[in-house]
Amino acid sequence: MKEITYGVVDSEAWGSLAELKTKMYVEEGWNEQYKNFCFDIPFLHAKGPAGFEFISALEKTEGVECYKHASVQMLVNYHWKTW
């Protein structure tokens, strides 16, 4: 089975489609199929009260069930890379 990988492209919800395309595509086009998901998660990714509260809640969570969700994985990775 092929490994599932993901990346995060952060953009404004009402941003320019052209700008989003420049972040997602290379000039030659794309060479693999992909699925595009949009998570409406204002403030959870940012270095602010909501972001810190989110990470704090994850830290206190017993078990790892919540980490199976791609949205949680993406947020954790985004925090790791940008904080």
One Martini backbone bead per residue (centre of mass of N, CA, C, O) as a GRO file, in nm:
protein
   83
    1MET     BB    1   0.098   0.035   0.021
    2LYS     BB    2   0.068   0.360  -0.003
    3GLU     BB    3   0.190   0.629   0.129
    4ILE     BB    4   0.065   0.883   0.328
    5THR     BB    5   0.081   1.221   0.248
    6TYR     BB    6   0.144   1.563   0.360
    7GLY     BB    7   0.051   1.907   0.334
    8VAL     BB    8   0.086   2.263   0.399
    9VAL     BB    9  -0.133   2.534   0.295
   10ASP     BB   10  -0.143   2.854   0.375
   11SER     BB   11  -0.445   3.062   0.365
   12GLU     BB   12  -0.671   3.262   0.274
   13ALA     BB   13  -1.003   3.220   0.244
   14TRP     BB   14  -1.017   3.492   0.033
   15GLY     BB   15  -0.807   3.445  -0.157
   16SER     BB   16  -0.616   3.401  -0.420
   17LEU     BB   17  -0.612   3.163  -0.659
   18ALA     BB   18  -0.339   3.224  -0.790
   19GLU     BB   19  -0.173   3.206  -0.528
   20LEU     BB   20  -0.243   2.914  -0.458
   21LYS     BB   21  -0.132   2.787  -0.719
   22THR     BB   22   0.168   2.874  -0.671
   23LYS     BB   23   0.191   2.688  -0.411
   24MET     BB   24   0.090   2.399  -0.554
   25TYR     BB   25   0.240   2.455  -0.830
   26VAL     BB   26   0.414   2.384  -1.103
   27GLU     BB   27   0.480   2.467  -1.422
   28GLU     BB   28   0.449   2.156  -1.524
   29GLY     BB   29   0.279   2.065  -1.298
   30TRP     BB   30   0.144   1.767  -1.188
   31ASN     BB   31   0.241   1.414  -1.087
   32GLU     BB   32   0.001   1.384  -0.876
   33GLN     BB   33  -0.244   1.291  -0.704
   34TYR     BB   34  -0.489   1.476  -0.506
   35LYS     BB   35  -0.612   1.600  -0.202
   36ASN     BB   36  -0.834   1.861  -0.098
   37PHE     BB   37  -0.833   2.032   0.213
   38CYS     BB   38  -1.049   2.231   0.422
   39PHE     BB   39  -0.969   2.406   0.719
   40ASP     BB   40  -1.163   2.574   0.963
   41ILE     BB   41  -0.903   2.721   1.182
   42PRO     BB   42  -0.913   2.965   1.361
   43PHE     BB   43  -0.613   3.027   1.558
   44LEU     BB   44  -0.485   2.734   1.605
   45HIS     BB   45  -0.204   2.799   1.445
   46ALA     BB   46  -0.140   3.026   1.626
   47LYS     BB   47   0.040   3.253   1.838
   48GLY     BB   48  -0.199   3.206   2.075
   49PRO     BB   49  -0.445   3.132   2.281
   50ALA     BB   50  -0.570   2.906   2.099
   51GLY     BB   51  -0.307   2.753   2.033
   52PHE     BB   52  -0.219   2.696   2.326
   53GLU     BB   53  -0.481   2.550   2.411
   54PHE     BB   54  -0.462   2.320   2.209
   55ILE     BB   55  -0.185   2.204   2.297
   56SER     BB   56  -0.264   2.165   2.593
   57ALA     BB   57  -0.495   1.963   2.540
   58LEU     BB   58  -0.320   1.749   2.405
   59GLU     BB   59  -0.125   1.704   2.645
   60LYS     BB   60  -0.380   1.604   2.839
   61THR     BB   61  -0.438   1.371   2.665
   62GLU     BB   62  -0.558   1.059   2.668
   63GLY     BB   63  -0.414   0.910   2.446
   64VAL     BB   64  -0.419   0.877   2.058
   65GLU     BB   65  -0.679   0.909   1.887
   66CYS     BB   66  -0.664   1.213   1.785
   67TYR     BB   67  -0.397   1.158   1.599
   68LYS     BB   68  -0.557   1.017   1.351
   69HIS     BB   69  -0.614   1.298   1.254
   70ALA     BB   70  -0.517   1.499   1.004
   71SER     BB   71  -0.577   1.776   1.133
   72VAL     BB   72  -0.401   1.731   1.385
   73GLN     BB   73  -0.135   1.668   1.243
   74MET     BB   74  -0.113   1.939   1.094
   75LEU     BB   75  -0.110   2.124   1.340
   76VAL     BB   76   0.133   2.007   1.481
   77ASN     BB   77   0.333   2.051   1.246
   78TYR     BB   78   0.294   2.354   1.225
   79HIS     BB   79   0.389   2.421   1.507
   80TRP     BB   80   0.670   2.293   1.487
   81LYS     BB   81   0.771   2.475   1.238
   82THR     BB   82   0.671   2.784   1.356
   83TRP     BB   83   0.748   2.801   1.679
   0.00000   0.00000   0.00000
